[in-house]
Amino acid sequence: MSLLVAPTALLQHDLTLAWRRRAEAVNPLLFALMVTALFPLALGPEANQLARIAGGVAWVTVLLANLLSLDVLFRGDLEDGSLDQWLVSGQSLPLLAGARLLAHWLATGLPLTLAAPLLASMLGLPEDAALTLLAALALGTPVVSMVGGTCAALTAAMPRAGILLALLVLPLMVPVLVFGAGAVEATLTGLSPLPALLWLASGLALALPLTPLACAAAIRISAQ
Amino acid sequence: MTAESADDRPPLIASTRLAFARGNEPIFGPIDLSLGSGQVAVIEGGNGSGKTTLLRILAGLLEPTAGTIAWRGEVREPWRPIAGDIALLAHQLGLKSDLTPTENLALVVGLSGGRAAMPIRAALAAVGLEGFEDLPIRRQSAGQRKRAALAGLLVTTASLWLLDEPYANLDHDGHDLVDRLIGMQLRRGGAVVMTSHGHFAPVALPFERLTLGGAA
């Protein structure tokens, strides 16, 4: 379909760029593993104590790891004139924004999701809870990329917006954190994680059509 | 300007009483500009006279304070370029330094709808980047980067080129190259709007001159 030619080209371009900068692209993942490794060291390796807070720890870690890569998601494109080219092209801006957000998830959210078993074992989570964490991250990290990316587009024109971006994104991520950690917690206490996971899924269903539109508006403002 | 472009077809792009102000300070305008196929307009003026601002308004990146823009005779408000119709060469070239010219131009082709006016390698050869197609942009000189961006104009099928200081960073051959590319664009029925701080203008081509006042 001709409508998808430009977003597809952008996705391919972004993934090539991420591969070319792969030393930089693995930083969020290494950061998440590093921070998670600090908790057993700080709290002692008592499995019970760790496992009780593991869901929350994993989610906070993943959120912070995402923040690291969000600040530069649109800033570079604004500074080197790429965003001007997106706008002049006359292609659907929400679709281009969607392609960029998808590329961010593929390069950041997906590796973090796949690392869930590793994070879980570092925090002493039993197998069923580790599986819940994997499912929760699979549903929640796309929302983090989409909402966080939209905020990043809004702050792209501001110099040194790193802290501001964190102040903007983290409150918006509270529902994802609550249901994401809640799902793991429920599994640990023998309840069904399904309600929490469904809440995450509905958040994803809401973000999927809305954030590209908001992100496109933010890009247009930043590029002026 | 030429006999065949003075027929009854509406101009490619036309502005009516276009003006821009930053806060209460007027930058330029009102400007009436009309450009048909095969024509060149050169926007002249000193630093801060609003040349780049005018170009960004024509590109649909900035909203004018007053006035309208018509594309092929049809007023569009707000003005947004139609897919693949306009190509912009700005000071920021829109190239990724970690990618090669070939990879950068692949996105240019994609953004213009996937139909290339000429193959990427041919366009790069035409701007003198033969042998540098697969060298990352970061390892190329400012002039070579500019040439890569010029190749980006060639691969699009855009009917209007908006060029911001196209001669900057280029050597003498480069100036001739820009003139040659503009000539090619006119022959294929396109039009060109370019800014210049006054020293350079297309030598061999007839062009319309638009001088912005301000701090000239």
HADDOCK unambig.tbl for C-alpha pairs under 7 A between the chains (distance, minus, plus):
assign (segid A and resid 2 and name CA) (segid B and resid 113 and name CA) 6.95 0.50 0.50
assign (segid A and resid 5 and name CA) (segid B and resid 110 and name CA) 6.02 0.50 0.50
assign (segid A and resid 5 and name CA) (segid B and resid 113 and name CA) 6.05 0.50 0.50
assign (segid A and resid 5 and name CA) (segid B and resid 114 and name CA) 6.12 0.50 0.50
assign (segid A and resid 6 and name CA) (segid B and resid 110 and name CA) 4.63 0.50 0.50
assign (segid A and resid 6 and name CA) (segid B and resid 111 and name CA) 4.69 0.50 0.50
assign (segid A and resid 6 and name CA) (segid B and resid 113 and name CA) 5.95 0.50 0.50
assign (segid A and resid 9 and name CA) (segid B and resid 107 and name CA) 5.68 0.50 0.50
assign (segid A and resid 9 and name CA) (segid B and resid 110 and name CA) 5.12 0.50 0.50
assign (segid A and resid 10 and name CA) (segid B and resid 107 and name CA) 6.24 0.50 0.50
assign (segid A and resid 13 and name CA) (segid B and resid 107 and name CA) 6.47 0.50 0.50
assign (segid A and resid 17 and name CA) (segid B and resid 98 and name CA) 6.90 0.50 0.50
assign (segid A and resid 17 and name CA) (segid B and resid 99 and name CA) 6.79 0.50 0.50
assign (segid A and resid 20 and name CA) (segid B and resid 98 and name CA) 6.75 0.50 0.50
assign (segid A and resid 80 and name CA) (segid B and resid 92 and name CA) 5.10 0.50 0.50
assign (segid A and resid 80 and name CA) (segid B and resid 93 and name CA) 6.43 0.50 0.50
assign (segid A and resid 80 and name CA) (segid B and resid 94 and name CA) 5.08 0.50 0.50
assign (segid A and resid 80 and name CA) (segid B and resid 95 and name CA) 6.80 0.50 0.50
assign (segid A and resid 81 and name CA) (segid B and resid 92 and name CA) 4.67 0.50 0.50
assign (segid A and resid 81 and name CA) (segid B and resid 93 and name CA) 5.81 0.50 0.50
assign (segid A and resid 81 and name CA) (segid B and resid 94 and name CA) 4.25 0.50 0.50
assign (segid A and resid 82 and name CA) (segid B and resid 94 and name CA) 4.12 0.50 0.50
assign (segid A and resid 82 and name CA) (segid B and resid 95 and name CA) 6.95 0.50 0.50
assign (segid A and resid 85 and name CA) (segid B and resid 94 and name CA) 6.77 0.50 0.50
assign (segid A and resid 87 and name CA) (segid B and resid 61 and name CA) 6.84 0.50 0.50
assign (segid A and resid 88 and name CA) (segid B and resid 59 and name CA) 5.96 0.50 0.50
assign (segid A and resid 88 and name CA) (segid B and resid 60 and name CA) 6.79 0.50 0.50
assign (segid A and resid 88 and name CA) (segid B and resid 81 and name CA) 6.14 0.50 0.50
assign (segid A and resid 88 and name CA) (segid B and resid 86 and name CA) 6.51 0.50 0.50
assign (segid A and resid 88 and name CA) (segid B and resid 87 and name CA) 6.88 0.50 0.50
assign (segid A and resid 88 and name CA) (segid B and resid 88 and name CA) 7.00 0.50 0.50
assign (segid A and resid 89 and name CA) (segid B and resid 83 and name CA) 5.54 0.50 0.50
assign (segid A and resid 89 and name CA) (segid B and resid 84 and name CA) 5.62 0.50 0.50
assign (segid A and resid 89 and name CA) (segid B and resid 86 and name CA) 6.80 0.50 0.50
assign (segid A and resid 89 and name CA) (segid B and resid 111 and name CA) 5.78 0.50 0.50
assign (segid A and resid 89 and name CA) (segid B and resid 112 and name CA) 5.95 0.50 0.50
assign (segid A and resid 90 and name CA) (segid B and resid 80 and name CA) 6.81 0.50 0.50
assign (segid A and resid 90 and name CA) (segid B and resid 81 and name CA) 5.05 0.50 0.50
assign (segid A and resid 90 and name CA) (segid B and resid 82 and name CA) 4.96 0.50 0.50
assign (segid A and resid 90 and name CA) (segid B and resid 83 and name CA) 3.97 0.50 0.50
assign (segid A and resid 90 and name CA) (segid B and resid 84 and name CA) 6.47 0.50 0.50
assign (segid A and resid 91 and name CA) (segid B and resid 83 and name CA) 5.26 0.50 0.50
assign (segid A and resid 91 and name CA) (segid B and resid 111 and name CA) 6.83 0.50 0.50
assign (segid A and resid 224 and name CA) (segid B and resid 61 and name CA) 6.14 0.50 0.50
assign (segid A and resid 224 and name CA) (segid B and resid 62 and name CA) 5.62 0.50 0.50
